[in-house]
Amino acid sequence: MELLPVGMHYMLGEFMSEEDLKAELERLRNENASLKRGAATGIRMKVSEKDAVSIYGMGRFPVTLYKEQWLKLLDMSSEIRNFIAENEAHLKTKE
């Protein structure tokens, strides 16, 4: 059995210093807190593998768009609301 240098820890196939281990623990704590906040509202956000914004909790699959696409949609929010109001009779509501 090989002994590790003082202050080194083995995690997920690699050696980490005490500082790196503490930083990783802090990152995971922050991520966990963020996930818990999202679970309370039922909707959470995440950066996707392709660096886009994914929104979870609105349906079976996430809604994923790139940053500029989300910003374009957000800029159109009043038009989208008006469109929904004008077409209310033809639109279904998901429970």
N, C-alpha and C positions, 0 to 999 in steps of 0.2 A: 504494500500500500504506500502510495506516494504522499509525502507530507506537503501541505501548502505553505507558501511563505507567510509570515506573520502579516495579518491584515488583509489577506486575500480569501475570497470565497468562491465557490464553484456554483454556478447557476446556469441552467439551460445550455450546457455544453461549453461554457466559457468561464474563464476566471474573471472575477470582478473585484476591484478594490473596495474597501469599506465605504469610501466616498461615493463610488459608482452605485454600490448596493443601496445606500441611503437615498441617492437621487432617484433610482428606479422605484424604490418603495414609495417615495413621495409622489412620483408621477402616477403610479398605480392607485394611490389613495385619491388623488385628484380626479382621475378617470372614473373611479368607483363613485365618488361623490356626484360627478356630473351625470353618470348613468342613473343614479338614484333620483336626482332631480327630474330627469327626463321620464323616469318610470312613474313619478307622481302625476305628471300631466298626461302621460300616455304617449307623448311624442318626444322623440329625441333626435339629435343631429350628430352626424359623424362625417369625417373626411373619408371618402371612398378610396379604394386601392388606386384609382386613376386620378386622384386629387380633385374630385368633384365633391359637392355637398349632397349627402344622402339624408333624407328625412324618413325616420322609421316611426311606425305606430299609426299610420293613416290607412293602412290596408295590409294585404298579405305580403306585398313586396315594398321595398323602399322606393321613394320618389327621388331620383338622382338627376341633378343637372349641374353643369359647370357654373362657376361663380357669375360670369356675365349673363348667363341665362336666368339665374335667380334674380339678379339685379334688374334685368329687363322686365320680368314678371312683377316684381315688387313695384316698379315704376308704373305698371299698368293696373295696380290694385283697384283703383276706383272704376276703371273701365270694366274690369272683370266683375266687380260687385254689381255694376249697372246691368251687365249682360245677364247675370244670374237673376236679378230682379225682373228683368224684362221677359225672361224665359222660364220663370218659376213654374208655370203650369205644365211645362214639358220636361222638367227635370225631376229625377228621382232623388230621394233622400236615403242615404245609407245609415242604418242604425248601428 
